[in-house]
């Protein structure tokens, strides 16, 4: 009768949080899948002293080559 006043007492489902290890492993797996499919391959540089890496992608990705060019903003008189 007074649910609107006191709220629903049903327990909310618990959400499992990812650990840092799971997050890194998932991201590495996704990145490897993406990089393996690239043609031409990207250049990867690893900086162990900083614990970082950089990925140098080609100027134009294969899916970008298929895209239409951007429309021009010239006006016709």
C-alpha positions in Angstrom: 0.0 0.0 0.0 2.8 2.5 0.9 5.4 1.2 -1.5 5.5 4.6 -3.2 6.4 6.1 0.2 9.0 3.7 1.5 10.3 2.3 -1.8 10.6 -1.2 -3.1 12.5 -3.4 -0.6 13.5 -5.9 -3.3 17.3 -6.3 -3.4 19.0 -4.8 -6.4 21.1 -7.2 -8.5 24.8 -7.1 -7.6 27.1 -6.0 -10.5 30.4 -7.8 -10.7 33.3 -5.4 -11.1 36.3 -6.2 -13.2 39.7 -6.4 -11.5 42.6 -4.5 -12.9 44.1 -7.8 -14.2 40.8 -8.7 -16.0 40.6 -5.2 -17.5 44.1 -5.3 -18.8 43.7 -8.8 -20.2 40.4 -7.9 -21.9 41.9 -4.7 -23.4 45.0 -6.6 -24.7 42.9 -9.3 -26.3 40.7 -6.7 -28.0 43.7 -4.7 -29.2 45.5 -7.8 -30.5 42.3 -8.8 -32.5 42.1 -5.3 -34.1 45.9 -5.0 -34.9 46.0 -8.5 -36.4 43.3 -7.6 -38.9 45.0 -4.4 -40.1 46.6 -4.2 -43.5 49.2 -2.6 -43.6 50.3 -3.4 -40.1 50.7 -0.7 -37.5 54.1 0.1 -36.0 54.1 -0.5 -32.2 56.7 1.1 -29.9 57.0 0.0 -26.3 58.5 2.2 -23.6 59.3 -0.2 -20.7 60.7 2.5 -18.4 57.4 4.4 -18.6 55.2 1.3 -18.9 53.5 2.7 -22.0 53.2 2.0 -25.7 52.4 3.9 -28.8 50.7 2.7 -32.0 51.6 4.4 -35.3 48.7 3.8 -37.7 49.0 4.2 -41.5 47.8 7.5 -43.0 44.7 6.0 -44.3 42.9 3.0 -42.9 41.3 0.5 -45.2 37.7 1.4 -44.1 38.5 5.1 -44.6 39.5 4.5 -48.2 36.0 3.2 -48.9 34.3 6.2 -47.4 32.9 9.0 -49.5 34.8 12.3 -49.6 33.6 15.1 -47.4 31.1 17.4 -49.2 32.6 20.7 -50.4 31.3 24.0 -49.0 31.6 25.9 -52.3 28.5 27.8 -53.4 27.4 27.6 -57.1 26.6 31.0 -58.8 
